[in-house]
Amino acid sequence: MSENDGKWRLFIAVPLPQEVKQKLEAWCREQKTTLPFKKWVHAEDYHITVQFLGDTSPKRLEDLTASLERAAMGMAPFGLEAAGVGTFGRPASPSVLWAGIRGEVARLEGLHQRVTTENRDLGFVPEERRFSPHITLARKYPEGARLDPQALKTMPEFGAWTADRLVIYRTHMHERPMYEVVGSAMLT
């Protein structure tokens, strides 16, 4: 869908602090020669997706922000940590390289449940697959290349932080960075 048809591609996420983004970026820079993914995520675009909304009329932003505020209400900030790496897709030729999430993950899962429940009333159907919190670092491993499983055996630690808000991101395809904050709600 083009940006000219009036719809915005939106998703809800937990943002990361700059210190964690910088550590992730430094690790990724070191890995680019041994992990030849085609698309590395810009450091300013690192986040934890809570719910993908898809192409949405910007007129719905006010309702979405109110929905986010309801989901965040009564949910105190909680601790998370970015640590470890892994992949999605075929082990030898993965589709996504990610950093893992530790800490109060059950609270993050509860927040995800609250967000998807609130947004269901707005017509946004939750994904059927299990919520798997992570930070996407890279995509698209080259066809024919084989990933050495030893390349991901390290358990890097990227830092801990207090998750204190949710944001609504708008995607600007083919731009770097490509995500723009268009709404937010503080955990209270």
N, CA, C and O atoms as a DFTB+ gen file, in Angstrom:
752 C
 N C O
     1  1       0.849      -1.162       0.000
     2  2       0.000       0.000       0.000
     3  2       0.900       1.232       0.000
     4  3       1.854       1.289       0.775
     5  1       0.626       2.195      -0.831
     6  2       1.469       3.385      -0.919
     7  2       1.049       4.400       0.128
     8  3      -0.069       4.356       0.642
     9  1       1.964       5.321       0.440
    10  2       1.656       6.355       1.417
    11  2       0.663       7.352       0.841
    12  3       0.068       8.128       1.589
    13  1       0.473       7.349      -0.469
    14  2      -0.412       8.313      -1.110
    15  2      -1.882       7.957      -0.983
    16  3      -2.735       8.795      -1.275
    17  1      -2.208       6.742      -0.557
    18  2      -3.619       6.375      -0.456
    19  2      -4.225       6.806       0.881
    20  3      -5.374       6.476       1.175
    21  1      -3.471       7.530       1.676
    22  2      -3.995       8.110       2.903
    23  2      -3.905       7.250       4.145
    24  3      -4.276       7.711       5.224
    25  1      -3.429       6.024       4.041
    26  2      -3.315       5.170       5.221
    27  2      -1.870       5.128       5.705
    28  3      -0.926       5.259       4.927
    29  1      -1.733       4.945       6.997
    30  2      -0.420       4.825       7.628
    31  2      -0.236       3.391       8.104
    32  3      -1.174       2.774       8.609
    33  1       0.970       2.862       7.944
    34  2       1.295       1.545       8.499
    35  2       1.729       1.768       9.944
    36  3       2.733       2.431      10.205
    37  1       0.966       1.208      10.880
    38  2       1.186       1.468      12.300
    39  2       1.448       0.187      13.086
    40  3       1.012      -0.900      12.708
    41  1       2.174       0.351      14.193
    42  2       2.309      -0.725      15.170
    43  2       2.572      -0.117      16.540
    44  3       2.996       1.033      16.654
    45  1       2.315      -0.902      17.571
    46  2       2.511      -0.481      18.955
    47  2       3.730      -1.204      19.494
    48  3       3.926      -2.394      19.243
    49  1       4.562      -0.460      20.249
    50  2       5.810      -1.047      20.727
    51  2       6.241      -0.452      22.059
    52  3       5.749       0.590      22.493
    53  1       7.172      -1.148      22.690
    54  2       7.904      -0.623      23.836
    55  2       9.215      -0.082      23.275
    56  3       9.979      -0.831      22.665
    57  1       9.489       1.215      23.472
    58  2      10.742       1.775      22.959
    59  2      11.923       1.390      23.852
    60  3      11.743       0.976      24.997
    61  1      13.125       1.533      23.310
    62  2      14.347       1.230      24.056
    63  2      15.085       2.523      24.388
    64  3      14.983       3.497      23.642
    65  1      15.830       2.549      25.502
    66  2      16.644       3.722      25.805
    67  2      17.875       3.786      24.890
    68  3      18.300       2.773      24.334
    69  1      18.429       4.972      24.746
    70  2      19.586       5.177      23.860
    71  2      20.760       4.276      24.211
    72  3      21.422       3.750      23.316
    73  1      21.032       4.086      25.516
    74  2      22.194       3.276      25.910
    75  2      22.081       1.849      25.382
    76  3      23.069       1.273      24.928
    77  1      20.892       1.288      25.441
    78  2      20.676      -0.078      24.941
    79  2      20.795      -0.091      23.420
    80  3      21.406      -0.999      22.855
    81  1      20.221       0.903      22.754
    82  2      20.332       0.994      21.291
    83  2      21.795       1.066      20.865
    84  3      22.192       0.431      19.887
    85  1      22.594       1.838      21.597
    86  2      24.010       1.982      21.243
    87  2      24.760       0.668      21.391
    88  3      25.596       0.338      20.550
    89  1      24.474      -0.089      22.449
    90  2      25.137      -1.386      22.638
    91  2      24.712      -2.381      21.559
    92  3      25.540      -3.137      21.050
    93  1      23.436      -2.383      21.214
    94  2      22.960      -3.253      20.134
    95  2      23.630      -2.887      18.817
    96  3      24.070      -3.761      18.071
    97  1      23.704      -1.592      18.536
    98  2      24.322      -1.131      17.290
    99  2      25.795      -1.535      17.223
   100  3      26.267      -1.976      16.175
   101  1      26.521      -1.387      18.329
   102  2      27.942      -1.758      18.353
   103  2      28.110      -3.254      18.098
   104  3      28.992      -3.653      17.338
   105  1      27.274      -4.085      18.722
   106  2      27.362      -5.530      18.507
   107  2      27.063      -5.868      17.045
   108  3      27.764      -6.677      16.437
   109  1      26.032      -5.253      16.485
   110  2      25.664      -5.518      15.087
   111  2      26.793      -5.120      14.140
   112  3      27.090      -5.836      13.183
   113  1      27.409      -3.996      14.407
   114  2      28.511      -3.532      13.554
   115  2      29.635      -4.575      13.528
   116  3      30.229      -4.829      12.480
   117  1      29.920      -5.174      14.686
   118  2      30.968      -6.204      14.777
   119  2      30.585      -7.490      14.043
   120  3      31.464      -8.229      13.600
   121  1      29.295      -7.764      13.909
   122  2      28.836      -9.032      13.335
   123  2      28.622      -9.003      11.825
   124  3      28.474     -10.057      11.206
   125  1      28.603      -7.830      11.232
   126  2      28.213      -7.725       9.821
   127  2      29.087      -8.533       8.871
   128  3      28.610      -8.946       7.814
   129  1      30.341      -8.771       9.209
   130  2      31.195      -9.559       8.309
   131  2      30.933     -11.058       8.445
   132  3      31.057     -11.797       7.469
   133  1      30.573     -11.513       9.645
   134  2      30.339     -12.950       9.840
   135  2      28.872     -13.342       9.674
   136  3      28.564     -14.512       9.445
   137  1      27.975     -12.378       9.788
   138  2      26.538     -12.633       9.617
   139  2      26.033     -11.749       8.477
   140  3      25.574     -10.633       8.719
   141  1      26.114     -12.229       7.252
   142  2      25.829     -11.366       6.095
   143  2      24.339     -11.167       5.774
   144  3      23.908     -11.386       4.641
   145  1      23.562     -10.752       6.776
   146  2      22.158     -10.431       6.508
   147  2      22.098      -9.268       5.524
   148  3      22.978      -8.406       5.520
   149  1      21.063      -9.246       4.695
   150  2      20.942      -8.201       3.670
   151  2      20.465      -6.871       4.236
   152  3      20.871      -5.814       3.753
   153  1      19.602      -6.909       5.263
   154  2      19.023      -5.670       5.800
   155  2      19.246      -5.602       7.306
   156  3      18.674      -6.382       8.067
   157  1      20.078      -4.667       7.719
   158  2      20.305      -4.430       9.134
   159  2      19.412      -3.278       9.576
   160  3      19.302      -2.270       8.879
   161  1      18.782      -3.426      10.722
   162  2      17.871      -2.411      11.249
   163  2      18.679      -1.208      11.728
   164  3      19.720      -1.370      12.366
   165  1      18.204      -0.012      11.424
   166  2      18.827       1.223      11.904
   167  2      18.687       1.271      13.429
   168  3      17.646       0.892      13.967
   169  1      19.719       1.730      14.119
   170  2      19.708       1.746      15.588
   171  2      18.527       2.524      16.163
   172  3      18.005       2.156      17.215
   173  1      18.103       3.580      15.501
   174  2      16.968       4.359      16.006
   175  2      15.643       3.611      15.864
   176  3      14.635       4.023      16.439
   177  1      15.637       2.526      15.111
   178  2      14.412       1.750      14.897
   179  2      14.289       0.526      15.810
   180  3      13.305      -0.206      15.706
   181  1      15.255       0.283      16.700
   182  2      15.147      -0.847      17.619
   183  2      13.974      -0.629      18.578
   184  3      13.790       0.471      19.100
   185  1      13.190      -1.671      18.804
   186  2      12.011      -1.606      19.664
   187  2      11.544      -3.032      19.952
   188  3      12.071      -3.990      19.386
   189  1      10.567      -3.164      20.823
   190  2       9.899      -4.445      21.062
   191  2       8.456      -4.287      20.585
   192  3       7.681      -3.548      21.191
   193  1       8.096      -4.969      19.518
   194  2       6.729      -4.876      18.999
   195  2       5.751      -5.529      19.975
   196  3       5.975      -6.641      20.452
   197  1       4.668      -4.815      20.258
   198  2       3.602      -5.333      21.110
   199  2       2.416      -5.771      20.254
   200  3       1.829      -6.826      20.496
   201  1       2.060      -4.959      19.250
   202  2       0.991      -5.345      18.318
   203  2       1.183      -4.624      16.992
   204  3       1.366      -3.408      16.952
   205  1       1.138      -5.390      15.911
   206  2       1.164      -4.817      14.565
   207  2      -0.274      -4.481      14.188
   208  3      -1.169      -5.316      14.315
   209  1      -0.490      -3.250      13.723
   210  2      -1.838      -2.805      13.365
   211  2      -2.066      -2.782      11.863
   212  3      -3.199      -2.939      11.409
   213  1      -1.006      -2.590      11.086
   214  2      -1.138      -2.562       9.634
   215  2      -1.560      -1.207       9.114
   216  3      -1.447      -0.195       9.805
   217  1      -2.051      -1.202       7.877
   218  2      -2.433       0.038       7.204
   219  2      -3.719       0.577       7.826
   220  3      -4.760      -0.081       7.809
   221  1      -3.624       1.775       8.370
   222  2      -4.679       2.349       9.200
   223  2      -4.895       3.811       8.840
   224  3      -3.931       4.534       8.587
   225  1      -6.123       4.244       8.814
   226  2      -6.423       5.654       8.574
   227  2      -5.866       6.495       9.719
   228  3      -6.055       6.147      10.884
   229  1      -5.181       7.598       9.407
   230  2      -4.675       8.463      10.475
   231  2      -5.797       9.054      11.328
   232  3      -5.549       9.522      12.439
   233  1      -7.011       9.035      10.823
   234  2      -8.160       9.525      11.594
   235  2      -8.426       8.649      12.818
   236  3      -9.108       9.074      13.750
   237  1      -7.892       7.438      12.816
   238  2      -8.105       6.508      13.933
   239  2      -7.071       6.684      15.044
   240  3      -7.150       6.028      16.083
   241  1      -6.102       7.572      14.819
   242  2      -5.009       7.744      15.771
   243  2      -5.500       8.178      17.155
   244  3      -4.984       7.709      18.169
   245  1      -6.474       9.053      17.203
   246  2      -7.001       9.513      18.494
   247  2      -7.611       8.346      19.269
   248  3      -7.372       8.208      20.469
   249  1      -8.396       7.509      18.594
   250  2      -8.987       6.336      19.248
   251  2      -7.912       5.342      19.676
   252  3      -8.002       4.754      20.753
   253  1      -6.900       5.155      18.839
   254  2      -5.812       4.237      19.181
   255  2      -5.042       4.727      20.400
   256  3      -4.695       3.937      21.278
   257  1      -4.776       6.025      20.456
   258  2      -4.057       6.582      21.601
   259  2      -4.876       6.413      22.875
   260  3      -4.323       6.073      23.921
   261  1      -6.180       6.643      22.805
   262  2      -7.056       6.443      23.965
   263  2      -7.063       4.974      24.387
   264  3      -7.062       4.672      25.580
   265  1      -7.068       4.070      23.428
   266  2      -7.022       2.638      23.706
   267  2      -5.716       2.275      24.416
   268  3      -5.709       1.488      25.362
   269  1      -4.619       2.857      23.947
   270  2      -3.307       2.623      24.552
   271  2      -3.285       3.130      25.990
   272  3      -2.746       2.472      26.880
   273  1      -3.869       4.293      26.209
   274  2      -3.917       4.856      27.561
   275  2      -4.714       3.954      28.499
   276  3      -4.337       3.786      29.659
   277  1      -5.802       3.376      28.017
   278  2      -6.581       2.444      28.846
   279  2      -5.760       1.193      29.163
   280  3      -5.790       0.698      30.290
   281  1      -5.037       0.688      28.182
   282  2      -4.216      -0.510      28.401
   283  2      -3.096      -0.236      29.404
   284  3      -2.739      -1.113      30.191
   285  1      -2.543       0.973      29.377
   286  2      -1.421       1.330      30.247
   287  2      -1.863       1.694      31.665
   288  3      -1.070       1.618      32.603
   289  1      -3.124       2.088      31.820
   290  2      -3.628       2.543      33.111
   291  2      -3.552       1.427      34.150
   292  3      -4.005       0.309      33.909
   293  1      -2.981       1.742      35.292
   294  2      -2.877       0.766      36.371
   295  2      -1.750      -0.236      36.185
   296  3      -1.597      -1.155      36.990
   297  1      -0.961      -0.070      35.134
   298  2       0.171      -0.969      34.857
   299  2       1.452      -0.210      35.213
   300  3       1.862       0.694      34.484
   301  1       2.071      -0.569      36.310
   302  2       3.287       0.118      36.745
   303  2       4.447      -0.206      35.803
   304  3       4.469      -1.272      35.189
   305  1       5.415       0.716      35.688
   306  2       6.617       0.425      34.901
   307  2       7.292      -0.849      35.418
   308  3       7.142      -1.208      36.586
   309  1       8.029      -1.524      34.545
   310  2       8.669      -2.786      34.912
   311  2      10.026      -2.916      34.232
   312  3      10.307      -2.245      33.239
   313  1      10.859      -3.791      34.785
   314  2      12.228      -3.950      34.309
   315  2      12.371      -4.965      33.190
   316  3      11.822      -6.065      33.251
   317  1      13.121      -4.573      32.162
   318  2      13.458      -5.464      31.052
   319  2      14.956      -5.401      30.799
   320  3      15.630      -4.451      31.198
   321  1      15.460      -6.421      30.134
   322  2      16.874      -6.470      29.758
   323  2      16.985      -7.088      28.370
   324  3      16.323      -8.081      28.067
   325  1      17.821      -6.496      27.539
   326  2      18.117      -7.070      26.221
   327  2      19.374      -7.919      26.367
   328  3      20.429      -7.414      26.751
   329  1      19.261      -9.205      26.059
   330  2      20.393     -10.112      26.220
   331  2      20.210     -11.341      25.342
   332  3      19.095     -11.824      25.143
   333  1      21.324     -11.833      24.825
   334  2      21.292     -13.013      23.979
   335  2      20.799     -12.691      22.584
   336  3      20.165     -11.660      22.358
   337  1      21.093     -13.579      21.651
   338  2      20.659     -13.408      20.265
   339  2      20.150     -14.738      19.730
   340  3      20.486     -15.800      20.255
   341  1      19.345     -14.670      18.691
   342  2      18.808     -15.866      18.065
   343  2      18.235     -15.518      16.709
   344  3      18.375     -14.393      16.230
   345  1      17.586     -16.495      16.094
   346  2      17.020     -16.281      14.763
   347  2      15.622     -16.875      14.672
   348  3      15.250     -17.763      15.439
   349  1      14.859     -16.360      13.713
   350  2      13.594     -16.954      13.296
   351  2      13.804     -17.475      11.882
   352  3      14.634     -16.957      11.135
   353  1      13.050     -18.496      11.526
   354  2      13.177     -19.069      10.191
   355  2      14.042     -20.317      10.224
   356  3      14.331     -20.862      11.289
   357  1      14.448     -20.758       9.050
   358  2      15.286     -21.959       8.954
   359  2      16.642     -21.697       9.611
   360  3      17.255     -20.661       9.352
   361  1      17.117     -22.604      10.447
   362  2      18.382     -22.379      11.148
   363  2      19.566     -22.096      10.217
   364  3      20.416     -21.266      10.539
   365  1      19.629     -22.770       9.081
   366  2      20.766     -22.578       8.174
   367  2      20.653     -21.303       7.350
   368  3      21.665     -20.779       6.884
   369  1      19.442     -20.799       7.165
   370  2      19.214     -19.597       6.354
   371  2      18.053     -18.803       6.964
   372  3      16.950     -18.792       6.418
   373  1      18.307     -18.139       8.099
   374  2      17.225     -17.505       8.852
   375  2      16.659     -16.257       8.181
   376  3      17.319     -15.611       7.367
   377  1      15.423     -15.940       8.544
   378  2      14.783     -14.733       8.011
   379  2      15.007     -13.523       8.909
   380  3      14.992     -12.389       8.431
   381  1      15.216     -13.751      10.212
   382  2      15.370     -12.645      11.161
   383  2      16.449     -12.979      12.188
   384  3      16.520     -14.101      12.689
   385  1      17.286     -11.989      12.491
   386  2      18.237     -12.047      13.604
   387  2      17.671     -11.155      14.697
   388  3      17.302     -10.012      14.427
   389  1      17.596     -11.654      15.924
   390  2      16.996     -10.877      17.000
   391  2      17.826     -10.918      18.269
   392  3      18.651     -11.808      18.473
   393  1      17.577      -9.909      19.128
   394  2      18.110      -9.897      20.493
   395  2      16.966     -10.297      21.414
   396  3      15.818      -9.903      21.212
   397  1      17.300     -11.084      22.425
   398  2      16.282     -11.579      23.341
   399  2      15.929     -10.593      24.439
   400  3      16.626      -9.602      24.660
   401  1      14.836     -10.885      25.116
   402  2      14.341     -10.049      26.209
   403  2      14.270     -10.896      27.478
   404  3      13.725     -12.000      27.480
   405  1      14.836     -10.350      28.559
   406  2      14.762     -10.985      29.877
   407  2      14.180      -9.974      30.863
   408  3      13.850      -8.846      30.496
   409  1      14.064     -10.389      32.091
   410  2      13.526      -9.499      33.120
   411  2      12.076      -9.842      33.391
   412  3      11.700     -11.013      33.430
   413  1      11.271      -8.819      33.576
   414  2       9.861      -9.023      33.916
   415  2       9.035      -9.284      32.650
   416  3       8.129      -8.525      32.308
   417  1       9.375     -10.374      31.975
   418  2       8.733     -10.720      30.704
   419  2       7.249     -11.038      30.904
   420  3       6.436     -10.758      30.022
   421  1       6.891     -11.611      32.034
   422  2       5.471     -11.896      32.298
   423  2       4.663     -10.598      32.333
   424  3       3.512     -10.577      31.899
   425  1       5.252      -9.524      32.841
   426  2       4.570      -8.217      32.849
   427  2       4.423      -7.697      31.423
   428  3       3.391      -7.125      31.072
   429  1       5.453      -7.895      30.600
   430  2       5.383      -7.493      29.191
   431  2       4.290      -8.288      28.474
   432  3       3.529      -7.731      27.683
   433  1       4.216      -9.582      28.752
   434  2       3.163     -10.409      28.154
   435  2       1.779      -9.944      28.603
   436  3       0.836      -9.940      27.812
   437  1       1.659      -9.555      29.868
   438  2       0.394      -9.022      30.363
   439  2       0.024      -7.714      29.675
   440  3      -1.143      -7.477      29.364
   441  1       1.022      -6.869      29.441
   442  2       0.784      -5.610      28.736
   443  2       0.334      -5.886      27.304
   444  3      -0.583      -5.236      26.802
   445  1       0.975      -6.842      26.652
   446  2       0.578      -7.246      25.304
   447  2      -0.891      -7.671      25.293
   448  3      -1.652      -7.279      24.408
   449  1      -1.277      -8.469      26.273
   450  2      -2.666      -8.944      26.360
   451  2      -3.634      -7.782      26.534
   452  3      -4.696      -7.752      25.912
   453  1      -3.264      -6.830      27.379
   454  2      -4.130      -5.668      27.608
   455  2      -4.279      -4.835      26.335
   456  3      -5.378      -4.391      26.002
   457  1      -3.172      -4.627      25.628
   458  2      -3.202      -3.831      24.394
   459  2      -4.079      -4.505      23.347
   460  3      -4.939      -3.858      22.748
   461  1      -3.869      -5.798      23.121
   462  2      -4.646      -6.483      22.082
   463  2      -6.126      -6.559      22.445
   464  3      -6.982      -6.500      21.562
   465  1      -6.435      -6.688      23.730
   466  2      -7.835      -6.701      24.160
   467  2      -8.486      -5.347      23.898
   468  3      -9.592      -5.284      23.361
   469  1      -7.810      -4.270      24.272
   470  2      -8.349      -2.921      24.027
   471  2      -8.531      -2.662      22.532
   472  3      -9.542      -2.098      22.113
   473  1      -7.553      -3.073      21.735
   474  2      -7.608      -2.781      20.298
   475  2      -8.577      -3.681      19.536
   476  3      -8.996      -3.346      18.428
   477  1      -8.929      -4.806      20.118
   478  2      -9.928      -5.678      19.481
   479  2     -11.249      -4.916      19.330
   480  3     -11.955      -5.068      18.333
   481  1     -11.570      -4.097      20.333
   482  2     -12.806      -3.303      20.275
   483  2     -12.771      -2.268      19.155
   484  3     -13.817      -1.772      18.735
   485  1     -11.573      -1.938      18.668
   486  2     -11.428      -0.995      17.552
   487  2     -11.356      -1.720      16.206
   488  3     -11.197      -1.091      15.161
   489  1     -11.473      -3.050      16.246
   490  2     -11.453      -3.821      15.007
   491  2     -10.100      -4.382      14.622
   492  3      -9.952      -4.913      13.521
   493  1      -9.096      -4.280      15.502
   494  2      -7.771      -4.832      15.210
   495  2      -7.694      -6.236      15.791
   496  3      -7.707      -6.419      17.008
   497  1      -7.615      -7.213      14.918
   498  2      -7.615      -8.611      15.328
   499  2      -6.210      -9.004      15.771
   500  3      -5.251      -8.794      15.029
   501  1      -6.071      -9.576      16.977
   502  2      -4.748     -10.006      17.434
   503  2      -4.200     -11.136      16.559
   504  3      -4.956     -11.931      16.001
   505  1      -2.878     -11.188      16.453
   506  2      -2.250     -12.289      15.713
   507  2      -2.527     -13.595      16.441
   508  3      -2.654     -13.625      17.665
   509  1      -2.617     -14.666      15.677
   510  2      -2.874     -15.969      16.288
   511  2      -1.610     -16.596      16.855
   512  3      -1.677     -17.401      17.784
   513  1      -0.456     -16.229      16.299
   514  2       0.777     -16.831      16.816
   515  2       1.091     -16.274      18.205
   516  3       0.692     -15.166      18.562
   517  1       1.809     -17.070      18.958
   518  2       2.188     -16.724      20.326
   519  2       3.055     -15.471      20.336
   520  3       3.915     -15.301      19.471
   521  1       2.833     -14.596      21.310
   522  2       3.647     -13.394      21.479
   523  2       5.058     -13.812      21.863
   524  3       5.248     -14.544      22.834
   525  1       6.034     -13.357      21.113
   526  2       7.433     -13.710      21.335
   527  2       8.262     -12.427      21.363
   528  3       8.799     -12.021      20.332
   529  1       8.374     -11.781      22.532
   530  2       9.060     -10.489      22.589
   531  2      10.533     -10.594      22.207
   532  3      11.252     -11.479      22.672
   533  1      10.964      -9.674      21.352
   534  2      12.337      -9.648      20.857
   535  2      12.607      -8.284      20.232
   536  3      11.695      -7.475      20.056
   537  1      13.859      -8.044      19.905
   538  2      14.271      -6.833      19.191
   539  2      14.863      -7.289      17.866
   540  3      15.895      -7.961      17.853
   541  1      14.237      -6.942      16.762
   542  2      14.758      -7.334      15.450
   543  2      16.018      -6.527      15.149
   544  3      16.025      -5.300      15.248
   545  1      17.090      -7.241      14.777
   546  2      18.371      -6.610      14.457
   547  2      18.662      -6.620      12.962
   548  3      19.246      -5.673      12.435
   549  1      18.256      -7.691      12.277
   550  2      18.541      -7.817      10.841
   551  2      17.537      -8.771      10.212
   552  3      16.890      -9.566      10.894
   553  1      17.426      -8.667       8.874
   554  2      16.501      -9.514       8.114
   555  2      17.183     -10.015       6.846
   556  3      18.188      -9.464       6.396
   557  1      16.615     -11.063       6.289
   558  2      16.968     -11.589       4.969
   559  2      18.417     -12.077       4.878
   560  3      19.314     -11.347       4.456
   561  1      18.612     -13.315       5.282
   562  2      19.915     -13.953       5.110
   563  2      20.069     -14.304       3.636
   564  3      19.100     -14.733       3.010
   565  1      21.253     -14.136       3.067
   566  2      21.426     -14.367       1.624
   567  2      21.069     -15.795       1.199
   568  3      21.435     -16.766       1.861
   569  1      20.355     -15.897       0.097
   570  2      20.001     -17.202      -0.480
   571  2      21.278     -17.969      -0.790
   572  3      22.206     -17.424      -1.388
   573  1      21.326     -19.212      -0.391
   574  2      22.486     -20.047      -0.673
   575  2      23.571     -19.969       0.390
   576  3      24.398     -20.876       0.487
   577  1      23.587     -18.908       1.188
   578  2      24.573     -18.800       2.272
   579  2      24.102     -19.670       3.437
   580  3      22.901     -19.853       3.638
   581  1      25.042     -20.197       4.191
   582  2      24.711     -21.051       5.328
   583  2      25.177     -20.373       6.612
   584  3      26.328     -19.950       6.719
   585  1      24.281     -20.275       7.579
   586  2      24.629     -19.684       8.867
   587  2      25.339     -20.723       9.722
   588  3      24.822     -21.818       9.944
   589  1      26.519     -20.372      10.197
   590  2      27.265     -21.233      11.103
   591  2      26.619     -21.121      12.488
   592  3      26.603     -20.031      13.060
   593  1      26.091     -22.211      13.037
   594  2      25.424     -22.144      14.340
   595  2      26.325     -21.591      15.451
   596  3      25.832     -21.018      16.422
   597  1      27.629     -21.760      15.309
   598  2      28.561     -21.248      16.317
   599  2      28.569     -19.722      16.371
   600  3      28.955     -19.135      17.382
   601  1      28.143     -19.084      15.280
   602  2      28.162     -17.618      15.218
   603  2      27.225     -16.991      16.245
   604  3      27.392     -15.825      16.602
   605  1      26.244     -17.749      16.725
   606  2      25.272     -17.202      17.672
   607  2      25.392     -17.813      19.066
   608  3      24.467     -17.699      19.869
   609  1      26.502     -18.449      19.358
   610  2      26.673     -19.107      20.653
   611  2      26.965     -18.127      21.786
   612  3      26.771     -18.467      22.953
   613  1      27.424     -16.928      21.470
   614  2      27.709     -15.958      22.526
   615  2      26.401     -15.463      23.127
   616  3      25.357     -15.501      22.475
   617  1      26.458     -15.009      24.346
   618  2      25.279     -14.472      25.028
   619  2      25.543     -13.015      25.401
   620  3      25.707     -12.694      26.578
   621  1      25.583     -12.136      24.402
   622  2      25.866     -10.733      24.714
   623  2      24.765     -10.123      25.574
   624  3      23.592     -10.480      25.461
   625  1      25.172      -9.200      26.429
   626  2      24.218      -8.462      27.252
   627  2      24.248      -7.018      26.796
   628  3      25.310      -6.405      26.698
   629  1      23.059      -6.476      26.516
   630  2      22.967      -5.140      25.930
   631  2      22.450      -4.092      26.902
   632  3      22.434      -2.905      26.576
   633  1      22.030      -4.505      28.079
   634  2      21.603      -3.543      29.082
   635  2      20.174      -3.725      29.548
   636  3      19.335      -4.316      28.868
   637  1      19.931      -3.191      30.738
   638  2      18.608      -3.252      31.362
   639  2      18.018      -1.847      31.421
   640  3      18.741      -0.851      31.403
   641  1      16.697      -1.789      31.490
   642  2      16.006      -0.505      31.594
   643  2      14.624      -0.732      32.188
   644  3      14.166      -1.865      32.333
   645  1      13.981       0.365      32.525
   646  2      12.612       0.313      33.015
   647  2      11.679       0.685      31.874
   648  3      11.733       1.798      31.352
   649  1      10.826      -0.251      31.492
   650  2       9.816       0.011      30.456
   651  2       8.721       0.839      31.113
   652  3       8.039       0.369      32.024
   653  1       8.555       2.075      30.646
   654  2       7.604       2.975      31.296
   655  2       6.557       3.553      30.350
   656  3       5.733       4.373      30.756
   657  1       6.592       3.116      29.057
   658  2       5.600       3.652      28.135
   659  2       5.434       2.750      26.926
   660  3       6.264       1.891      26.631
   661  1       4.337       2.981      26.246
   662  2       4.046       2.360      24.956
   663  2       4.035       3.467      23.916
   664  3       3.669       4.603      24.219
   665  1       4.427       3.147      22.705
   666  2       4.364       4.134      21.627
   667  2       3.658       3.532      20.420
   668  3       3.653       2.317      20.221
   669  1       3.066       4.407      19.626
   670  2       2.526       4.027      18.322
   671  2       3.527       4.534      17.301
   672  3       3.810       5.730      17.233
   673  1       4.057       3.617      16.512
   674  2       5.011       3.976      15.463
   675  2       4.319       3.967      14.106
   676  3       3.470       3.122      13.825
   677  1       4.699       4.916      13.286
   678  2       4.311       4.941      11.877
   679  2       5.538       4.532      11.067
   680  3       6.641       5.024      11.309
   681  1       5.343       3.634      10.109
   682  2       6.429       3.166       9.255
   683  2       6.511       4.016       7.992
   684  3       5.513       4.233       7.305
   685  1       7.714       4.491       7.703
   686  2       8.000       5.187       6.443
   687  2       8.900       4.245       5.638
   688  3      10.117       4.230       5.821
   689  1       8.291       3.467       4.754
   690  2       9.036       2.457       3.998
   691  2      10.191       3.094       3.230
   692  3      10.070       4.195       2.694
   693  1      11.304       2.382       3.190
   694  2      12.504       2.757       2.431
   695  2      13.213       3.985       2.985
   696  3      14.069       4.547       2.303
   697  1      12.887       4.418       4.194
   698  2      13.624       5.503       4.842
   699  2      14.448       4.913       5.972
   700  3      14.129       3.840       6.485
   701  1      15.513       5.615       6.365
   702  2      16.360       5.180       7.473
   703  2      16.667       6.373       8.349
   704  3      17.291       7.316       7.863
   705  1      16.269       6.393       9.605
   706  2      15.377       5.424      10.235
   707  2      13.979       5.482       9.628
   708  3      13.597       6.473       9.006
   709  1      13.231       4.411       9.817
   710  2      11.937       4.324       9.135
   711  2      10.724       4.458      10.054
   712  3       9.592       4.476       9.572
   713  1      10.938       4.553      11.371
   714  2       9.807       4.616      12.291
   715  2       9.697       5.990      12.940
   716  3      10.688       6.567      13.387
   717  1       8.472       6.496      12.981
   718  2       8.166       7.798      13.574
   719  2       7.136       7.593      14.684
   720  3       6.120       6.932      14.472
   721  1       7.394       8.155      15.860
   722  2       6.430       8.080      16.958
   723  2       5.276       9.030      16.655
   724  3       5.487      10.224      16.442
   725  1       4.040       8.491      16.636
   726  2       2.858       9.317      16.360
   727  2       1.861       9.298      17.521
   728  3       0.826       9.960      17.462
   729  1       2.172       8.542      18.572
   730  2       1.318       8.493      19.746
   731  2       2.030       7.750      20.859
   732  3       2.944       6.967      20.599
   733  1       1.621       7.988      22.100
   734  2       2.245       7.270      23.214
   735  2       1.339       7.293      24.436
   736  3       0.394       8.077      24.517
   737  1       1.648       6.419      25.381
   738  2       0.936       6.359      26.656
   739  2       1.919       5.889      27.716
   740  3       2.643       4.914      27.515
   741  1       1.941       6.583      28.839
   742  2       2.811       6.212      29.953
   743  2       2.156       5.111      30.784
   744  3       0.940       5.102      30.978
   745  1       2.977       4.187      31.268
   746  2       2.490       3.195      32.223
   747  2       2.330       3.915      33.561
   748  3       3.218       4.657      33.982
   749  1       1.199       3.693      34.226
   750  2       0.942       4.431      35.475
   751  2       0.515       3.510      36.599
   752  3       0.262       3.971      37.712
